[in-house]
Amino acid sequence: MAHLRGKYADFQGLREQAITLRRAGLSRRQIRDRLHVDNNDILNRLLQGEPPPEWTQRPRAKDDLRSKAREFRLQGWTYDQIQAELGCSKSSISLWVRDLPRPERRDPSEQAKLAARKRWEHELAVRDQARQQTKAAAMRQVGTVSDRDLFMAGVALYWAEGTKDKSYARRETAIFVNSDPGVIQLYLAWLRLLDIESERLRFRVMIHITADVEAAERYWAGVVGVDVATFQKTTIKKHNPKTIRKNVGENYRGCLVIRVAQGAELYRRIEGWWTGMVTAVSELAAPPSSGKV
């Protein structure tokens, strides 16, 4: 150590410089290069008691992963399971948990199933995130909806979900049925665009007999913004024991039926609008005429 003492004779002065640089935010490497200290023991003594600057610390996200990895290991998880759950490398996991006891050995087939299930759950989470990103990007593409946008959407929506007149059953009435509250709100916005007075609207719930009818009526009244007392008598659908229904549970609220009173004229206009849209699309898709007779 004699040569070190000679090289760093003014140790206290060197330490003051090192501390000043450390407090200025320099890393160990930067201080070493600045002061020409090529001995780690001397550098440690120069910086003794001085905490490193925050930017040299490991990212918090890494600390969180390490903490979770240790927690899972204590629960008996294998490296494969931890990797599938956290998405980090096995080498990192090994460093983080090497001081912890190994989990009890499991049957290989059971361990493989657990690892496969964790990988599949991770894959499903990745897929769901991608789906949500696609939906969010598509939603932003819509932008502002003009009156014409709403008009065209409403015509198509009614023709898909509303009642229609048939040659064998004359039904020139404007009746719309749907179970999606978003669809209902769009349809009502379309009626307002057409200047259909709210006093002409009649609401009725259509729902299965096993559901909570009163809760469904309150729900739909809230969606359309009217007093539930103004609803017409609910239509109850009887149960068929042979049918396995999937629209059950507390989120099942049946369908809302919206009828426009004195709606024959409105229906005729809707049919005309729809026919006009179909004709316009047909002409757009037709090949250009050659002009020859």
Salt bridges, closest charged atoms under 4 A:
ASP33 OD1 - ARG32 NE 3.41
ASP38 OD2 - LYS7 NZ 3.35
GLU50 OE2 - ARG23 NH2 2.93
ASP63 OD1 - ARG58 NH2 3.28
ASP64 OD1 - ARG60 NE 3.33
ASP80 OD1 - LYS90 NZ 2.54
GLU85 OE1 - LYS118 NZ 3.76
ASP99 OD1 - ARG70 NH1 2.80
GLU110 OE2 - ARG106 NH1 3.92
GLU121 OE2 - ARG117 NH1 2.81
GLU121 OE1 - LYS118 NZ 3.70
GLU123 OE2 - ARG127 NE 3.03
ASP128 OD1 - ARG131 NH2 3.41
ASP165 OD2 - ARG170 NH2 2.49
GLU172 OE1 - ARG268 NH2 2.89
GLU197 OE1 - ARG200 NH1 3.72
GLU265 OE1 - ARG268 NH1 3.64
